[in-house]
């Protein structure tokens, strides 16, 4: 299960961001995060992530770019960083050091 708490221009994800938790309803609801000027995605509380989770984050980045929304990722789990590096997409992630 994945939960998202939105506070101002920050979305805090918690739980598993996986093929099992990224449903159509989840996707439709949280694509809306990029319908603003900027958004910070905080992944500190993500307990599990797989290739589907990485792909969804990349999709969100692409949508943000198309809508001129500045998106940044903070507190990325080590598993996500390793997966992104193995998939050769680590340079596409707008990581912000906080």
RADAKA-V526680 format. One line per field, one symbol per residue. phi: phi as a letter, one per 40 degrees, with the letter a starting at -180 (. if undefined). A space follows every 10 residues. Layout:
phi=???
This chain:
phi=.bbbbbbfbb bbcahcbbdc bccdccdccc ccdccacaab bcbdcccaab cccccccccc ccccccbfbc babbfccdcc cccccccgbd cccccbcb
